[in-house]
Amino acid sequence: MSKHAAKDSADPENRAFLLEHSPFYRLAQVEGLYQERMSQSLKAVGMDLPRWRVLMILHEKSPSTVSEIAGRAVMKLSTMTKVAQRLASEGLVELAPNQHDARSTDVHLTSSGDEVLEEIRIAASRIYRQATIDFDDEDIERLNALLAKLHLAMR
């Protein structure tokens, strides 16, 4: 299939359109399987995907505001607030007013959160390694670059 024929056949307006030609369909398939497998793996260590996602974001930048985390996690602010409150009740994060904006709440990773993070990183790693077993470094770099390009186009 030529470069343009592949792009055209992935366009739902094209009469030759097939779902398997759509990158969005493929993304949805992969995301669905990923969420299913991650949920199983995380459940075995007493965690779920939303809390895992927040802890991973905080691992990169703590503190972060609830709004920042919601944006990075692609989560509704109201949902993110509930997840942050649950993590705080579990002692994995602390919530504090933001010093620069009284309307914002900072979320700080606690030492307990850091300990749990190490355990759940191992569970998540199993899923990652299984999914990427046939990928080399170049494949991962190219996939990430293409997904970043798609993300920018969707903004």
Secondary structure, 3 states (H helix, E strand, C coil): CCHHHHHHHCCCCCCCCCHHHCHHHHHHHHHHHHHHHHHHHHHCCCCCHHHHHHHHHHHHCCCEEHHHHHHHHCCCHHHHHHHHHHHHHCCCEEEEECCCCCCCEEEEECHHHHHHHHHHHHHHHHHHHHHCCCCCHHHHHHHHHHHHHHHHHHC
